[in-house]
Amino acid sequence: MKLAEIIVDVPTMQTDKPYTYMIPKDLENQISVGSRVAVPFGRGARKVQGIIVSIVEKFSLPDNFKLKEISKVMDLNAVLNDELLKLSKWLAQTTYSFRINCIDTMLPSAMHVKYKRVVNLIDDNINDAEILQLFKKSKSIDFDDIDSDKHLVNKLMQLKKNNQVSLEYLVNDKAISKKELFIEKNITDEQIKDIIPKLRKNSTNQLRLLKVLLDEKSLNIKQTELTKKYKISNSTINTAIKNQWITKKQVEIYRNPYKRPVTRNYPLKLNDDQFVAVNTVAKSVKKHENKVFLLEGVTGSGKTEVYLQTIQKALVDGRNALMLVPEISLTPQIVNRVKGRFGELVAVLHSGLSKGERYDEWRRIHEGKAQVVVGARSAIFAPLQNIGVIIMDEEHDPSYKQDDNPRYQTREVAKWRAKYNNCPVILGSATPSLESRARASKHVYDLIKLPHRINNQKLPAVSIVDMREELANSGQEDFSAPLINAIKQRILNNEQVVLMLNRRGFSSFVMCRDCGFVLKCPNCDISLTLHMDTFSMKCHYCGHEEAIPKICANCRSRKIRYYGTGTQKAQKELLKLIPEAKVLRMDVDTTRKKGAHEKLLRRFGNHEANILLGTQMIAKGLDFPDVTLVGVLNADTSLDLPDFRASERTFQLLTQVSGRAGRAEKSGQVYIQTFNPDNYAIQLAKSQNYEQFYVKEMGIRHSMNYPPYYFTIKITANGNQEQQVASKILEISRYLKARLNSNAIFLGPSPSSIAKIKNQYYYQIIIKYKNEPKMHECLEFILNYYQKDAQKGLYVNIDSEPLSFM
């Protein structure tokens, strides 16, 4: 017999290691490294899923030592290849996570199993009427349906001791492939021609079916196509089966998430800068060199065409390609451009797909039927083999960092996979992260620049509007006079406008003008947001919802006022100022339904609206030739955050959204409304002067001991008892201060910026350091030692290189 080393689906530090199981003889040919299996775990009959990480051929066991056996194999083929198994181990170590959580992250959600407890009746001679009534309809019942009834549970546990009932744990796989009924032709065209004259005159349906079989070139036809398209009834099909003309069979098919036809596109003529960029990376693709290229190109400089032609070079070399874009900018335009270039070779992975569609796209990649993968953050774990190039567009985007365990940075995972596959990585952006740009300055990355827009189109002219003056002169805090006039002019010219507001909802908060009371969420330490579409107050953290107050809960005053501006309020205000405007609103609320994002953009592209008003999701990826005006309604939103990256994010966002204007033949204009017109991030975004911003911001980071000059770690404790959480984070801080060298800088311990979310209190420590040999060892200890507190509802999490200190 063989043994299997298995990582079990029990995410605790005590079980974060391979367990050894016997492989039964009848399963030996079905099992391979990377397969999912169901195994008994712990005492009793509990069954859990596991992943085989190695198989041992030769072994010796002590006498009378018995190993548990694998119960069943869940897949015909391994779901994780050698690369992804090794990646899961590295990911667990670098993100301080359980390996099983890293493995789960790599698999589509449809493959995450559901556990079920079933009680089976063994002895029919039970004299308890209540128990017999329970098993009246079936010999098996779902334990989860009755486990809240202590009286019944006690009875069943006693019967279990007497061997009259058994408790079974089932592992149910949710990964179900889609199947459709097909009709297979059993007879030749010559036989059909012989049968037709012999049919009775009234056999019109059979005649129609035979003519379809004669006309159809394919031997297989969907049954639904026969019934709907050709109006052939099921009874006619059944008669044909009896006559042995056809047979029915179930065929597994892939769900197609992109049913709309995609227009074929062809490689464009490259300008000199693009040509150099493609050729430089192509050399590394051909030589199988593991290099990181930072492609810094202004908005509209043709970075996407560089990506597409580099992918083509990899395909010609017989290798595959992986292209990542931020979820927020994964617009149909980008997907259609890649699919239009490479057709059926492309698989797409992102959160907008249903579980079934995502599972089928994953299977296409796994089975080698897709050679180009386009997707958001989690697509970095696509089971693509023989990768020739990895592309990360908008590499600076914060959505590339995972918020929950495992807290990975996609850029680092991309570099790991590129090293494994001996291929280059392209990190592309008009506004690279300071970390990436600093590495390029030190020649750790190779810097490639695209300093000009394609066709030498000018960057849009940018005007900064001082909203302090607008408020003083007209009392208007949402739309300045210059912006309104510019919008009216564009509408007259039959051109289009993009307006960005960094907030959804109707307004930020509701406040009493008499006592200053702000309505807050009862579960979180944050104010509720007004939503006029549902006439309610909502929490954007826990989802709590309540009615809009008419009377102050604190002083009973009726002087309630709405403060701040949301997308709904901005839309209402805009239609008052410009009644002839046709406005489409794009935010989380209007894009909840599947396909809503694509429909809104299609409508805007078809000129059904002349204004697209939205949140950050409209800042990237949009390319409409008639958009000649961009307005940023509140440039200060991200500047107001107590975060060392606030200026960088403001500059990046303003530069990106400005780049939506004037991308074709018509020149563009941008208006940035701000209450901080002299801020360097806003002033430098006006000229899209990234180099000057980089120098300025790096100077500030150096003087303040922030990344990229220092490494950072954030440790967070949370629980429902504030005193316990505060005590625990203080204890961790003391432990680290006693072991790390004196050069390490500690911020905190202190409450997190939002100290309470979903009735959980959050406290944190930030550690900034340059060289700490003991850091990894200390963090491993913290993860192990404080695991025991999780049973009491107190959790400790470690985030390496957090994007935010908030």
Secondary structure, DSSP 8 states (H G I E B T S, - for coil): -EEEEEEES--SGGG-S-EEEEE-GGGTTT--TT-EEEEE-SSTT-EEEEEEEEEESS----TT----B--EE--SS-SS-HHHHHHHHHHHHHHT--HHHHHHHHS-GGGS-EEEEEEEE--S----HHHHHHTSS-SEEEGGGTTT-HHHHHHHHHHHHTTSEEEEEEEE-----EEEEEEEE-S-HHHHHHHGGGS-TT-HHHHHHHHHHHH-SSSEEEHHHHHHTS---HHHHHHHHHTTSEEEEEEEE---S--S-----------HHHHHHHHHHHHHHHHT---EEEEEE-TTS-HHHHHHHHHHHHHHTT-EEEEE--GGG--HHHHHHHHHHHGGGEEEE-TTS-HHHHHHHHHHHHTT--SEEEESGGGGG----SEEEEEEETTT-GGGB-SSSS--BHHHHHHHHHHHHT--EEEEESS--HHHHHHHHTTSSEEEEE-S-GGG----EEEEEEHHHHHHHH--SS--HHHHHHHHHHHHTT-EEEEE-S--SSBSEEEETTT--B-B-SSSSSB-EEETTTTEEE-TTT--EEE--SS-TTT--S-EEEES--HHHHHHHHHHH-TT--EEEESTTTT-STTHHHHHHHHHHTTS-SEEEESGGGSSS---TTEEEEEES-TTTTTTSS-TTHHHHHHHHHHHHHTTSS-SSS--EEEEEES-TT-HHHHHHHTT-HHHHHHHHHHHHHHTT-TTSSEEEEEEEEES-HHHHHHHHHHHHHHHHHHS-TT-EEEEEEEEEEEEETTEEEEEEEEEES--TTHHHHHHHHHHHGGGGGGGT-EEEEEES-S---
